[in-house]
Amino acid sequence: MEQETRQQFNYEEFDEVLQELKQNSYDKVGLQGPDGIKPQLIDYADQLRDNGIEPVIIGASTFGACGIADEKAERMGADALVHVGHTRFLHPERADMDDLSVYYLPYREDRDLMGVLKDHHDDIEEEELGLVGVTQYMDRAEQAREFLEGQGHEVVDGTTGLRTTEKGQVLGCDAGAAHNISHKVEAFVFLGSGEFHPSQVSETGKKVYVVDPYERKIWVEPPNSLDDETQAEHARVLKYKDREKWGIITSSKKGQNYMQAVGIAKDKLEEHGKDVYVFVEDRIFEADYKGYGIDIYVNCACPRMTKDFQDLAFVSPKALEVLDEV
Ligand code: SF4
């Protein structure tokens, strides 16, 4: 089992971080990561301890480096934090993300992505392609590009986005890597799995070929228009436009705490005569916002968190523009 685990994870990158932690003579270091790699966090904790560094593990899993837990680690007396699984997250309002020394150890998933691309590349019809994906597979972006070019495609690499640091990297809240090049391509090739991220890329209005190493095939996310999403949000605002009480939610997670957006949304709502209540919580659960007698909330936290909520209306700050038109 130990052997299998070590083959799946890139211990070289961890060793580099470990050497830096030792050079800095840190006594205690925090460890944080997403669900699915918890056994690795225990393994890393063992290695820290073997090297004379006391580990402290952040219990709750994290969905992204937006939820950097440096303050929790510091409260436990740690000198640094190793954030496993994600690249550095840039705050869209340029707020400082690190109070403590933070080492990012992006997790690269050791699945046969290139095998899937080679076996199924005939499914890709378009010639000019944009290449994007999630960080778990972006270490193979160069190989994928070379392979696709060898098959006669013209490949445009994705850029970095507003919140991302790796070229071509897409987050659920930031498909800027794709949007920035969508005018140059006919379709996108996405390296990764699940519908969450490909659906963001499809909002460029282009077809997305998902090279999925879990499904072991290339499947297609059809083009979607950002305007559909905007129209749906406008409809929600208009439905509740006569309500007196409006809520604004943000998160206490560093990368999801958008105070400029809170201020802008509050001003806009007050301009329209609303009573505005601002809420903050670490994670956003719909049940927490029931019972206040408020039917509509403006989401100034992770834009994805509220997308599937059913009972209450959640809208982005941008959707409030429609209030000026009624
Ligand atoms: S989509 Fe949400 S959870 Fe994911 S990185 Fe963006 S803010 Fe964080």
py3Dmol code that shows the C-alpha trace and the ligand (Angstrom):
import py3Dmol

protein = """\
ATOM      1  CA  MET A   1       0.000   0.000   0.000  1.00  0.00           C
ATOM      2  CA  GLU A   2       2.801   2.377   0.950  1.00  0.00           C
ATOM      3  CA  GLN A   3       4.570   1.608  -2.338  1.00  0.00           C
ATOM      4  CA  GLU A   4       1.368   2.255  -4.329  1.00  0.00           C
ATOM      5  CA  THR A   5       0.804   5.596  -2.591  1.00  0.00           C
ATOM      6  CA  ARG A   6       4.345   6.738  -3.239  1.00  0.00           C
ATOM      7  CA  GLN A   7       3.996   5.970  -6.940  1.00  0.00           C
ATOM      8  CA  GLN A   8       0.865   8.080  -7.209  1.00  0.00           C
ATOM      9  CA  PHE A   9       2.255  11.235  -5.650  1.00  0.00           C
ATOM     10  CA  ASN A  10       5.082  13.484  -6.572  1.00  0.00           C
ATOM     11  CA  TYR A  11       7.334  13.215  -3.555  1.00  0.00           C
ATOM     12  CA  GLU A  12      10.125  15.115  -5.296  1.00  0.00           C
ATOM     13  CA  GLU A  13       8.179  18.382  -4.983  1.00  0.00           C
ATOM     14  CA  PHE A  14       7.446  17.628  -1.327  1.00  0.00           C
ATOM     15  CA  ASP A  15      11.131  16.912  -0.688  1.00  0.00           C
ATOM     16  CA  GLU A  16      12.036  20.319  -2.148  1.00  0.00           C
ATOM     17  CA  VAL A  17       9.562  22.009   0.199  1.00  0.00           C
ATOM     18  CA  LEU A  18      10.853  19.910   3.103  1.00  0.00           C
ATOM     19  CA  GLN A  19      14.418  21.074   2.454  1.00  0.00           C
ATOM     20  CA  GLU A  20      13.262  24.713   2.494  1.00  0.00           C
ATOM     21  CA  LEU A  21      11.345  24.180   5.735  1.00  0.00           C
ATOM     22  CA  LYS A  22      14.488  22.697   7.314  1.00  0.00           C
ATOM     23  CA  GLN A  23      16.700  25.496   5.991  1.00  0.00           C
ATOM     24  CA  ASN A  24      14.368  27.990   7.659  1.00  0.00           C
ATOM     25  CA  SER A  25      14.599  25.989  10.928  1.00  0.00           C
ATOM     26  CA  TYR A  26      10.824  25.869  11.319  1.00  0.00           C
ATOM     27  CA  ASP A  27       9.708  23.944  14.428  1.00  0.00           C
ATOM     28  CA  LYS A  28       6.020  23.559  13.589  1.00  0.00           C
ATOM     29  CA  VAL A  29       4.331  23.542  10.181  1.00  0.00           C
ATOM     30  CA  GLY A  30       0.666  23.373   9.158  1.00  0.00           C
ATOM     31  CA  LEU A  31      -0.635  21.018   6.470  1.00  0.00           C
ATOM     32  CA  GLN A  32      -3.783  21.638   4.451  1.00  0.00           C
ATOM     33  CA  GLY A  33      -5.353  19.883   1.469  1.00  0.00           C
ATOM     34  CA  PRO A  34      -8.556  18.830  -0.296  1.00  0.00           C
ATOM     35  CA  ASP A  35     -10.618  15.678   0.191  1.00  0.00           C
ATOM     36  CA  GLY A  36      -9.143  12.704  -1.603  1.00  0.00           C
ATOM     37  CA  ILE A  37      -5.566  13.318  -0.529  1.00  0.00           C
ATOM     38  CA  LYS A  38      -6.037  13.011   3.208  1.00  0.00           C
ATOM     39  CA  PRO A  39      -3.839   9.857   3.357  1.00  0.00           C
ATOM     40  CA  GLN A  40      -1.062  11.913   1.778  1.00  0.00           C
ATOM     41  CA  LEU A  41      -1.413  14.611   4.405  1.00  0.00           C
ATOM     42  CA  ILE A  42      -0.830  11.933   7.051  1.00  0.00           C
ATOM     43  CA  ASP A  43       2.166  10.684   5.074  1.00  0.00           C
ATOM     44  CA  TYR A  44       3.552  14.232   4.783  1.00  0.00           C
ATOM     45  CA  ALA A  45       2.947  14.743   8.518  1.00  0.00           C
ATOM     46  CA  ASP A  46       5.004  11.601   9.234  1.00  0.00           C
ATOM     47  CA  GLN A  47       7.801  12.907   7.041  1.00  0.00           C
ATOM     48  CA  LEU A  48       7.775  16.295   8.760  1.00  0.00           C
ATOM     49  CA  ARG A  49       7.978  14.574  12.135  1.00  0.00           C
ATOM     50  CA  ASP A  50      10.815  12.313  10.913  1.00  0.00           C
ATOM     51  CA  ASN A  51      12.689  15.513  10.041  1.00  0.00           C
ATOM     52  CA  GLY A  52      12.183  17.146  13.420  1.00  0.00           C
ATOM     53  CA  ILE A  53       9.252  19.390  12.419  1.00  0.00           C
ATOM     54  CA  GLU A  54       5.993  19.146  14.365  1.00  0.00           C
ATOM     55  CA  PRO A  55       3.008  18.940  12.000  1.00  0.00           C
ATOM     56  CA  VAL A  56      -0.455  20.352  12.597  1.00  0.00           C
ATOM     57  CA  ILE A  57      -3.185  19.369  10.140  1.00  0.00           C
ATOM     58  CA  ILE A  58      -6.109  21.610   9.179  1.00  0.00           C
ATOM     59  CA  GLY A  59      -9.117  19.300   9.674  1.00  0.00           C
ATOM     60  CA  ALA A  60     -11.571  20.668   7.117  1.00  0.00           C
ATOM     61  CA  SER A  61     -10.792  19.893   3.508  1.00  0.00           C
ATOM     62  CA  THR A  62     -10.358  22.785   1.123  1.00  0.00           C
ATOM     63  CA  PHE A  63     -11.820  23.318  -2.336  1.00  0.00           C
ATOM     64  CA  GLY A  64      -9.061  25.668  -3.431  1.00  0.00           C
ATOM     65  CA  ALA A  65      -6.213  27.881  -2.344  1.00  0.00           C
ATOM     66  CA  CYS A  66      -8.895  30.568  -1.873  1.00  0.00           C
ATOM     67  CA  GLY A  67      -9.393  28.865   1.489  1.00  0.00           C
ATOM     68  CA  ILE A  68      -5.793  29.230   2.603  1.00  0.00           C
ATOM     69  CA  ALA A  69      -5.695  28.432   6.335  1.00  0.00           C
ATOM     70  CA  ASP A  70      -2.567  30.323   7.328  1.00  0.00           C
ATOM     71  CA  GLU A  71      -4.377  32.124  10.159  1.00  0.00           C
ATOM     72  CA  LYS A  72      -5.513  28.798  11.688  1.00  0.00           C
ATOM     73  CA  ALA A  73      -1.992  27.393  11.379  1.00  0.00           C
ATOM     74  CA  GLU A  74      -0.553  30.500  13.007  1.00  0.00           C
ATOM     75  CA  ARG A  75      -3.049  30.242  15.866  1.00  0.00           C
ATOM     76  CA  MET A  76      -1.655  26.740  16.473  1.00  0.00           C
ATOM     77  CA  GLY A  77       1.862  28.160  16.722  1.00  0.00           C
ATOM     78  CA  ALA A  78       3.003  27.049  13.253  1.00  0.00           C
ATOM     79  CA  ASP A  79       5.759  29.002  11.487  1.00  0.00           C
ATOM     80  CA  ALA A  80       4.605  28.071   7.985  1.00  0.00           C
ATOM     81  CA  LEU A  81       1.850  26.275   6.091  1.00  0.00           C
ATOM     82  CA  VAL A  82       2.132  23.715   3.305  1.00  0.00           C
ATOM     83  CA  HIS A  83      -0.979  23.960   1.126  1.00  0.00           C
ATOM     84  CA  VAL A  84      -1.297  20.762  -0.878  1.00  0.00           C
ATOM     85  CA  GLY A  85      -3.381  20.340  -4.013  1.00  0.00           C
ATOM     86  CA  HIS A  86      -3.620  23.814  -5.513  1.00  0.00           C
ATOM     87  CA  THR A  87      -1.491  26.571  -6.958  1.00  0.00           C
ATOM     88  CA  ARG A  88      -1.329  30.029  -5.417  1.00  0.00           C
ATOM     89  CA  PHE A  89      -4.667  31.881  -5.657  1.00  0.00           C
ATOM     90  CA  LEU A  90      -4.607  35.542  -6.615  1.00  0.00           C
ATOM     91  CA  HIS A  91      -7.246  37.613  -4.831  1.00  0.00           C
ATOM     92  CA  PRO A  92      -9.427  39.329  -7.471  1.00  0.00           C
ATOM     93  CA  GLU A  93      -9.536  42.487  -5.310  1.00  0.00           C
ATOM     94  CA  ARG A  94      -5.767  42.273  -4.776  1.00  0.00           C
ATOM     95  CA  ALA A  95      -6.050  41.605  -1.045  1.00  0.00           C
ATOM     96  CA  ASP A  96      -3.004  40.034   0.606  1.00  0.00           C
ATOM     97  CA  MET A  97      -3.357  36.242   0.691  1.00  0.00           C
ATOM     98  CA  ASP A  98      -0.456  35.209   2.968  1.00  0.00           C
ATOM     99  CA  ASP A  99       0.193  36.392   6.517  1.00  0.00           C
ATOM    100  CA  LEU A 100       2.362  33.360   7.159  1.00  0.00           C
ATOM    101  CA  SER A 101       4.935  31.669   4.910  1.00  0.00           C
ATOM    102  CA  VAL A 102       2.891  29.456   2.625  1.00  0.00           C
ATOM    103  CA  TYR A 103       4.342  26.726   0.413  1.00  0.00           C
ATOM    104  CA  TYR A 104       2.104  25.543  -2.431  1.00  0.00           C
ATOM    105  CA  LEU A 105       2.374  21.939  -3.512  1.00  0.00           C
ATOM    106  CA  PRO A 106       0.035  21.472  -6.475  1.00  0.00           C
ATOM    107  CA  TYR A 107      -1.187  17.927  -6.774  1.00  0.00           C
ATOM    108  CA  ARG A 108      -0.564  16.271 -10.159  1.00  0.00           C
ATOM    109  CA  GLU A 109      -2.834  13.342 -10.787  1.00  0.00           C
ATOM    110  CA  ASP A 110      -1.010  10.326 -12.120  1.00  0.00           C
ATOM    111  CA  ARG A 111      -3.722   9.095 -14.485  1.00  0.00           C
ATOM    112  CA  ASP A 112      -3.172   8.191 -18.117  1.00  0.00           C
ATOM    113  CA  LEU A 113      -4.308  11.484 -19.647  1.00  0.00           C
ATOM    114  CA  MET A 114      -2.059  11.214 -22.701  1.00  0.00           C
ATOM    115  CA  GLY A 115      -3.268   7.652 -23.398  1.00  0.00           C
ATOM    116  CA  VAL A 116      -6.869   8.926 -23.495  1.00  0.00           C
ATOM    117  CA  LEU A 117      -5.920  11.799 -25.811  1.00  0.00           C
ATOM    118  CA  LYS A 118      -4.009   9.497 -28.158  1.00  0.00           C
ATOM    119  CA  ASP A 119      -6.780   6.875 -28.275  1.00  0.00           C
ATOM    120  CA  HIS A 120      -9.630   9.328 -28.853  1.00  0.00           C
ATOM    121  CA  HIS A 121      -8.165  12.383 -30.617  1.00  0.00           C
ATOM    122  CA  ASP A 122     -10.134  11.517 -33.785  1.00  0.00           C
ATOM    123  CA  ASP A 123     -13.248  12.792 -31.957  1.00  0.00           C
ATOM    124  CA  ILE A 124     -11.847  16.334 -32.189  1.00  0.00           C
ATOM    125  CA  GLU A 125     -13.198  17.893 -35.382  1.00  0.00           C
ATOM    126  CA  GLU A 126     -11.990  21.503 -35.239  1.00  0.00           C
ATOM    127  CA  GLU A 127      -8.592  22.658 -36.405  1.00  0.00           C
ATOM    128  CA  GLU A 128      -7.870  25.649 -34.150  1.00  0.00           C
ATOM    129  CA  LEU A 129      -7.914  24.622 -30.508  1.00  0.00           C
ATOM    130  CA  GLY A 130      -7.411  26.340 -27.180  1.00  0.00           C
ATOM    131  CA  LEU A 131      -5.671  24.248 -24.549  1.00  0.00           C
ATOM    132  CA  VAL A 132      -6.800  24.610 -20.935  1.00  0.00           C
ATOM    133  CA  GLY A 133      -7.359  22.384 -17.908  1.00  0.00           C
ATOM    134  CA  VAL A 134      -7.155  21.917 -14.173  1.00  0.00           C
ATOM    135  CA  THR A 135      -3.861  22.081 -12.364  1.00  0.00           C
ATOM    136  CA  GLN A 136      -3.835  18.304 -11.688  1.00  0.00           C
ATOM    137  CA  TYR A 137      -3.057  17.736 -15.378  1.00  0.00           C
ATOM    138  CA  MET A 138      -1.408  20.945 -16.552  1.00  0.00           C
ATOM    139  CA  ASP A 139       2.044  19.408 -16.096  1.00  0.00           C
ATOM    140  CA  ARG A 140       1.144  17.471 -19.282  1.00  0.00           C
ATOM    141  CA  ALA A 141      -0.095  20.505 -21.264  1.00  0.00           C
ATOM    142  CA  GLU A 142       3.102  20.734 -23.277  1.00  0.00           C
ATOM    143  CA  GLN A 143       2.945  17.055 -24.263  1.00  0.00           C
ATOM    144  CA  ALA A 144      -0.719  17.433 -25.207  1.00  0.00           C
ATOM    145  CA  ARG A 145       0.053  20.495 -27.318  1.00  0.00           C
ATOM    146  CA  GLU A 146       2.869  18.730 -29.170  1.00  0.00           C
ATOM    147  CA  PHE A 147       0.682  15.712 -29.799  1.00  0.00           C
ATOM    148  CA  LEU A 148      -2.241  17.769 -31.144  1.00  0.00           C
ATOM    149  CA  GLU A 149       0.049  19.803 -33.383  1.00  0.00           C
ATOM    150  CA  GLY A 150       1.469  16.532 -34.702  1.00  0.00           C
ATOM    151  CA  GLN A 151      -2.099  15.603 -35.675  1.00  0.00           C
ATOM    152  CA  GLY A 152      -2.449  18.792 -37.733  1.00  0.00           C
ATOM    153  CA  HIS A 153      -4.231  21.021 -35.195  1.00  0.00           C
ATOM    154  CA  GLU A 154      -3.251  24.573 -34.464  1.00  0.00           C
ATOM    155  CA  VAL A 155      -3.018  24.947 -30.702  1.00  0.00           C
ATOM    156  CA  VAL A 156      -3.269  28.181 -28.729  1.00  0.00           C
ATOM    157  CA  ASP A 157      -2.138  27.909 -25.102  1.00  0.00           C
ATOM    158  CA  GLY A 158      -4.476  29.354 -22.497  1.00  0.00           C
ATOM    159  CA  THR A 159      -3.242  32.407 -20.610  1.00  0.00           C
ATOM    160  CA  THR A 160      -3.361  32.957 -16.858  1.00  0.00           C
ATOM    161  CA  GLY A 161      -6.652  34.256 -15.476  1.00  0.00           C
ATOM    162  CA  LEU A 162      -7.600  36.849 -12.850  1.00  0.00           C
ATOM    163  CA  ARG A 163      -7.076  34.422  -9.963  1.00  0.00           C
ATOM    164  CA  THR A 164      -4.675  31.850 -11.450  1.00  0.00           C
ATOM    165  CA  THR A 165      -0.905  31.559 -11.735  1.00  0.00           C
ATOM    166  CA  GLU A 166      -0.485  28.647 -14.150  1.00  0.00           C
ATOM    167  CA  LYS A 167      -0.888  29.122 -17.921  1.00  0.00           C
ATOM    168  CA  GLY A 168      -4.127  27.553 -19.173  1.00  0.00           C
ATOM    169  CA  GLN A 169      -5.338  26.817 -15.649  1.00  0.00           C
ATOM    170  CA  VAL A 170      -9.075  27.022 -15.065  1.00  0.00           C
ATOM    171  CA  LEU A 171     -10.814  27.363 -11.705  1.00  0.00           C
ATOM    172  CA  GLY A 172     -14.549  27.098 -11.077  1.00  0.00           C
ATOM    173  CA  CYS A 173     -14.527  30.850 -10.484  1.00  0.00           C
ATOM    174  CA  ASP A 174     -12.063  31.803 -13.188  1.00  0.00           C
ATOM    175  CA  ALA A 175     -12.114  30.603 -16.760  1.00  0.00           C
ATOM    176  CA  GLY A 176     -10.167  33.713 -17.821  1.00  0.00           C
ATOM    177  CA  ALA A 177      -7.488  31.405 -19.264  1.00  0.00           C
ATOM    178  CA  ALA A 178     -10.082  30.329 -21.849  1.00  0.00           C
ATOM    179  CA  HIS A 179     -11.991  33.605 -22.278  1.00  0.00           C
ATOM    180  CA  ASN A 180      -8.760  35.466 -23.093  1.00  0.00           C
ATOM    181  CA  ILE A 181      -8.096  33.292 -26.152  1.00  0.00           C
ATOM    182  CA  SER A 182     -11.600  32.240 -27.201  1.00  0.00           C
ATOM    183  CA  HIS A 183     -11.644  34.703 -30.125  1.00  0.00           C
ATOM    184  CA  LYS A 184      -8.621  32.896 -31.595  1.00  0.00           C
ATOM    185  CA  VAL A 185      -9.962  29.311 -31.472  1.00  0.00           C
ATOM    186  CA  GLU A 186     -12.823  27.180 -32.793  1.00  0.00           C
ATOM    187  CA  ALA A 187     -13.045  24.851 -29.788  1.00  0.00           C
ATOM    188  CA  PHE A 188     -11.293  24.018 -26.530  1.00  0.00           C
ATOM    189  CA  VAL A 189      -9.472  20.923 -25.375  1.00  0.00           C
ATOM    190  CA  PHE A 190      -9.824  20.617 -21.612  1.00  0.00           C
ATOM    191  CA  LEU A 191      -7.472  18.427 -19.587  1.00  0.00           C
ATOM    192  CA  GLY A 192      -9.403  17.107 -16.591  1.00  0.00           C
ATOM    193  CA  SER A 193     -12.661  15.547 -15.478  1.00  0.00           C
ATOM    194  CA  GLY A 194     -16.067  16.450 -13.997  1.00  0.00           C
ATOM    195  CA  GLU A 195     -18.577  18.989 -15.310  1.00  0.00           C
ATOM    196  CA  PHE A 196     -17.781  21.826 -12.910  1.00  0.00           C
ATOM    197  CA  HIS A 197     -14.794  23.304 -14.773  1.00  0.00           C
ATOM    198  CA  PRO A 198     -15.698  22.423 -18.400  1.00  0.00           C
ATOM    199  CA  SER A 199     -19.029  24.200 -17.953  1.00  0.00           C
ATOM    200  CA  GLN A 200     -17.115  27.384 -17.082  1.00  0.00           C
ATOM    201  CA  VAL A 201     -15.056  27.047 -20.266  1.00  0.00           C
ATOM    202  CA  SER A 202     -18.194  26.396 -22.338  1.00  0.00           C
ATOM    203  CA  GLU A 203     -19.398  29.885 -21.353  1.00  0.00           C
ATOM    204  CA  THR A 204     -16.939  31.174 -23.950  1.00  0.00           C
ATOM    205  CA  GLY A 205     -19.571  30.013 -26.455  1.00  0.00           C
ATOM    206  CA  LYS A 206     -17.204  27.325 -27.783  1.00  0.00           C
ATOM    207  CA  LYS A 207     -17.460  23.549 -27.724  1.00  0.00           C
ATOM    208  CA  VAL A 208     -15.237  21.911 -25.085  1.00  0.00           C
ATOM    209  CA  TYR A 209     -13.582  18.507 -25.640  1.00  0.00           C
ATOM    210  CA  VAL A 210     -12.934  17.081 -22.194  1.00  0.00           C
ATOM    211  CA  VAL A 211      -9.998  14.660 -22.133  1.00  0.00           C
ATOM    212  CA  ASP A 212     -11.199  12.721 -19.125  1.00  0.00           C
ATOM    213  CA  PRO A 213      -8.779  10.214 -17.576  1.00  0.00           C
ATOM    214  CA  TYR A 214     -11.472   8.953 -15.146  1.00  0.00           C
ATOM    215  CA  GLU A 215     -14.023   8.153 -17.883  1.00  0.00           C
ATOM    216  CA  ARG A 216     -11.150   7.136 -20.194  1.00  0.00           C
ATOM    217  CA  LYS A 217     -12.705   8.977 -23.125  1.00  0.00           C
ATOM    218  CA  ILE A 218     -13.111  12.416 -24.668  1.00  0.00           C
ATOM    219  CA  TRP A 219     -16.585  13.803 -24.056  1.00  0.00           C
ATOM    220  CA  VAL A 220     -18.101  17.058 -25.250  1.00  0.00           C
ATOM    221  CA  GLU A 221     -19.436  19.955 -23.181  1.00  0.00           C
ATOM    222  CA  PRO A 222     -21.632  21.894 -25.629  1.00  0.00           C
ATOM    223  CA  PRO A 223     -21.159  25.641 -26.089  1.00  0.00           C
ATOM    224  CA  ASN A 224     -22.971  27.742 -23.543  1.00  0.00           C
ATOM    225  CA  SER A 225     -23.413  31.443 -23.483  1.00  0.00           C
ATOM    226  CA  LEU A 226     -22.527  33.659 -20.575  1.00  0.00           C
ATOM    227  CA  ASP A 227     -25.575  35.679 -21.571  1.00  0.00           C
ATOM    228  CA  ASP A 228     -27.888  32.780 -20.626  1.00  0.00           C
ATOM    229  CA  GLU A 229     -26.449  32.876 -17.138  1.00  0.00           C
ATOM    230  CA  THR A 230     -26.733  36.669 -16.959  1.00  0.00           C
ATOM    231  CA  GLN A 231     -30.345  36.566 -18.133  1.00  0.00           C
ATOM    232  CA  ALA A 232     -31.232  33.947 -15.514  1.00  0.00           C
ATOM    233  CA  GLU A 233     -29.696  36.139 -12.802  1.00  0.00           C
ATOM    234  CA  HIS A 234     -31.511  39.239 -14.066  1.00  0.00           C
ATOM    235  CA  ALA A 235     -34.783  37.299 -13.953  1.00  0.00           C
ATOM    236  CA  ARG A 236     -34.120  36.420 -10.307  1.00  0.00           C
ATOM    237  CA  VAL A 237     -33.402  40.046  -9.411  1.00  0.00           C
ATOM    238  CA  LEU A 238     -36.556  41.210 -11.197  1.00  0.00           C
ATOM    239  CA  LYS A 239     -38.669  38.594  -9.443  1.00  0.00           C
ATOM    240  CA  TYR A 240     -37.693  40.020  -6.043  1.00  0.00           C
ATOM    241  CA  LYS A 241     -37.241  43.660  -7.026  1.00  0.00           C
ATOM    242  CA  ASP A 242     -40.027  44.859  -4.713  1.00  0.00           C
ATOM    243  CA  ARG A 243     -38.701  43.066  -1.603  1.00  0.00           C
ATOM    244  CA  GLU A 244     -37.579  45.476   1.089  1.00  0.00           C
ATOM    245  CA  LYS A 245     -35.039  43.201   2.803  1.00  0.00           C
ATOM    246  CA  TRP A 246     -31.996  41.989   0.846  1.00  0.00           C
ATOM    247  CA  GLY A 247     -29.024  40.005   2.100  1.00  0.00           C
ATOM    248  CA  ILE A 248     -25.402  40.107   1.042  1.00  0.00           C
ATOM    249  CA  ILE A 249     -23.189  37.137   1.852  1.00  0.00           C
ATOM    250  CA  THR A 250     -19.441  36.872   1.869  1.00  0.00           C
ATOM    251  CA  SER A 251     -17.015  34.335   3.269  1.00  0.00           C
ATOM    252  CA  SER A 252     -14.408  34.636   5.986  1.00  0.00           C
ATOM    253  CA  LYS A 253     -12.089  32.552   3.783  1.00  0.00           C
ATOM    254  CA  LYS A 254      -9.355  34.869   2.602  1.00  0.00           C
ATOM    255  CA  GLY A 255      -9.736  34.242  -1.114  1.00  0.00           C
ATOM    256  CA  GLN A 256     -13.529  34.370  -0.940  1.00  0.00           C
ATOM    257  CA  ASN A 257     -13.837  37.541   1.096  1.00  0.00           C
ATOM    258  CA  TYR A 258     -14.734  40.206  -1.465  1.00  0.00           C
ATOM    259  CA  MET A 259     -15.271  43.354   0.547  1.00  0.00           C
ATOM    260  CA  GLN A 260     -15.141  45.739  -2.406  1.00  0.00           C
ATOM    261  CA  ALA A 261     -17.960  43.749  -3.991  1.00  0.00           C
ATOM    262  CA  VAL A 262     -19.895  43.884  -0.700  1.00  0.00           C
ATOM    263  CA  GLY A 263     -19.534  47.677  -0.649  1.00  0.00           C
ATOM    264  CA  ILE A 264     -20.620  48.085  -4.265  1.00  0.00           C
ATOM    265  CA  ALA A 265     -23.621  45.776  -3.857  1.00  0.00           C
ATOM    266  CA  LYS A 266     -24.683  47.489  -0.616  1.00  0.00           C
ATOM    267  CA  ASP A 267     -24.492  50.951  -2.201  1.00  0.00           C
ATOM    268  CA  LYS A 268     -26.505  49.819  -5.203  1.00  0.00           C
ATOM    269  CA  LEU A 269     -29.237  48.213  -3.093  1.00  0.00           C
ATOM    270  CA  GLU A 270     -29.464  51.197  -0.738  1.00  0.00           C
ATOM    271  CA  GLU A 271     -29.668  53.490  -3.742  1.00  0.00           C
ATOM    272  CA  HIS A 272     -32.814  51.530  -4.604  1.00  0.00           C
ATOM    273  CA  GLY A 273     -34.218  51.961  -1.098  1.00  0.00           C
ATOM    274  CA  LYS A 274     -33.529  48.453   0.214  1.00  0.00           C
ATOM    275  CA  ASP A 275     -32.777  47.414   3.785  1.00  0.00           C
ATOM    276  CA  VAL A 276     -29.487  45.535   3.441  1.00  0.00           C
ATOM    277  CA  TYR A 277     -28.073  42.919   5.817  1.00  0.00           C
ATOM    278  CA  VAL A 278     -24.503  41.648   5.411  1.00  0.00           C
ATOM    279  CA  PHE A 279     -23.707  38.073   6.453  1.00  0.00           C
ATOM    280  CA  VAL A 280     -20.377  36.284   6.811  1.00  0.00           C
ATOM    281  CA  GLU A 281     -19.545  32.626   7.269  1.00  0.00           C
ATOM    282  CA  ASP A 282     -16.662  30.332   6.396  1.00  0.00           C
ATOM    283  CA  ARG A 283     -18.532  27.874   4.161  1.00  0.00           C
ATOM    284  CA  ILE A 284     -21.794  28.858   2.484  1.00  0.00           C
ATOM    285  CA  PHE A 285     -24.752  26.524   3.115  1.00  0.00           C
ATOM    286  CA  GLU A 286     -28.248  27.474   1.947  1.00  0.00           C
ATOM    287  CA  ALA A 287     -29.848  26.305   5.216  1.00  0.00           C
ATOM    288  CA  ASP A 288     -27.905  28.980   7.133  1.00  0.00           C
ATOM    289  CA  TYR A 289     -29.741  31.730   5.249  1.00  0.00           C
ATOM    290  CA  LYS A 290     -33.265  30.439   5.766  1.00  0.00           C
ATOM    291  CA  GLY A 291     -35.320  31.888   8.578  1.00  0.00           C
ATOM    292  CA  TYR A 292     -34.191  35.509   8.314  1.00  0.00           C
ATOM    293  CA  GLY A 293     -37.235  36.521   6.293  1.00  0.00           C
ATOM    294  CA  ILE A 294     -34.973  37.363   3.358  1.00  0.00           C
ATOM    295  CA  ASP A 295     -35.652  35.736  -0.011  1.00  0.00           C
ATOM    296  CA  ILE A 296     -32.806  37.095  -2.096  1.00  0.00           C
ATOM    297  CA  TYR A 297     -29.083  37.296  -1.357  1.00  0.00           C
ATOM    298  CA  VAL A 298     -26.167  38.750  -3.291  1.00  0.00           C
ATOM    299  CA  ASN A 299     -23.242  36.334  -3.326  1.00  0.00           C
ATOM    300  CA  CYS A 300     -19.946  38.143  -2.704  1.00  0.00           C
ATOM    301  CA  ALA A 301     -18.059  34.910  -1.933  1.00  0.00           C
ATOM    302  CA  CYS A 302     -17.152  31.946  -4.156  1.00  0.00           C
ATOM    303  CA  PRO A 303     -19.439  32.430  -7.166  1.00  0.00           C
ATOM    304  CA  ARG A 304     -19.906  28.660  -7.564  1.00  0.00           C
ATOM    305  CA  MET A 305     -21.074  27.864  -4.050  1.00  0.00           C
ATOM    306  CA  THR A 306     -24.642  29.081  -4.484  1.00  0.00           C
ATOM    307  CA  LYS A 307     -25.261  27.929  -8.073  1.00  0.00           C
ATOM    308  CA  ASP A 308     -27.229  24.815  -7.149  1.00  0.00           C
ATOM    309  CA  PHE A 309     -29.208  26.268  -4.274  1.00  0.00           C
ATOM    310  CA  GLN A 310     -32.914  25.631  -4.749  1.00  0.00           C
ATOM    311  CA  ASP A 311     -35.092  27.515  -2.275  1.00  0.00           C
ATOM    312  CA  LEU A 312     -33.620  30.984  -1.909  1.00  0.00           C
ATOM    313  CA  ALA A 313     -32.480  33.257  -4.725  1.00  0.00           C
ATOM    314  CA  PHE A 314     -28.762  34.021  -4.965  1.00  0.00           C
ATOM    315  CA  VAL A 315     -27.358  36.435  -7.532  1.00  0.00           C
ATOM    316  CA  SER A 316     -23.983  37.928  -8.380  1.00  0.00           C
ATOM    317  CA  PRO A 317     -23.288  41.596  -7.568  1.00  0.00           C
ATOM    318  CA  LYS A 318     -23.176  42.320 -11.301  1.00  0.00           C
ATOM    319  CA  ALA A 319     -26.792  41.183 -11.750  1.00  0.00           C
ATOM    320  CA  LEU A 320     -27.949  44.168  -9.634  1.00  0.00           C
ATOM    321  CA  GLU A 321     -27.338  46.407 -12.664  1.00  0.00           C
ATOM    322  CA  VAL A 322     -30.764  45.390 -13.912  1.00  0.00           C
ATOM    323  CA  LEU A 323     -32.358  47.320 -11.021  1.00  0.00           C
ATOM    324  CA  ASP A 324     -31.315  50.534 -12.808  1.00  0.00           C
ATOM    325  CA  GLU A 325     -33.399  49.540 -15.810  1.00  0.00           C
ATOM    326  CA  VAL A 326     -36.773  49.139 -14.048  1.00  0.00           C
TER     327      VAL A 326
END
"""
ligand_1 = """\
8
SF4
S -14.463 28.226 -7.469
Fe -14.729 28.829 -5.345
S -13.736 27.180 -4.199
Fe -12.952 27.076 -6.320
S -11.107 28.327 -6.315
Fe -12.787 29.653 -6.938
S -13.467 30.680 -5.041
Fe -12.254 28.869 -4.485
"""
view = py3Dmol.view(width=600, height=400)
view.addModel(protein, "pdb")
view.setStyle({"model": 0}, {"cartoon": {"style": "trace"}})
view.addModel(ligand_1, "xyz")
view.setStyle({"model": 1}, {"stick": {}})
view.zoomTo()
view.show()
